[in-house]
Amino acid sequence: MDLQTEKLDLLQTIINSDDAGLISDLKALVDTRRIDWFDELSPDNQSDILEGIAQADAGNTVPHSEAVKLFGKWGLK
């Protein structure tokens, strides 16, 4: 069987099933196979994000009101 046929067969099985355990198991399987968006980022982007989180955790942040003023100088809202 080709992949498309396998997918359709699986969908039909799911649609016709009244087995809550099967649906729960399939959902759990799909959830564990989901790719985390963070893992899809480049190493540089991951590093930048982790650096920003570390800065925020250390209290090195700018209040929203100050950020609005700063961006307002450039005509941004």
SULLIN-V224064 format. One line per field, one symbol per residue. ss: DSSP state (a for helix, b for strand, c for the rest). psi: psi as a letter, one per 20 degrees, with the letter a starting at -180 (. if undefined). burial: b if it has 9 or more other C-alpha atoms within 8 Angstrom, else e. Layout:
BEGIN
ss->???
psi->???
burial->???
END
This chain:
BEGIN
ss->ccaaaaaaaaaaaaaacccaaaaaaaaaaaaaacccaaaaccaaaaaaaaaaaaaaaccccccaaaaaaaaaccccc
psi->qrggggghgggggghipjohgggggggggghhiqpphhiiqqhgggggghgggggghijmrpqghhgggghhhjjq.
burial->eeeeebeeeeeeeeeeeeeeeebeeeeeeeeeeeeeeeeeeeeeebeeeeeeeebbeeeeeeeeeebbeebbeeeee
END
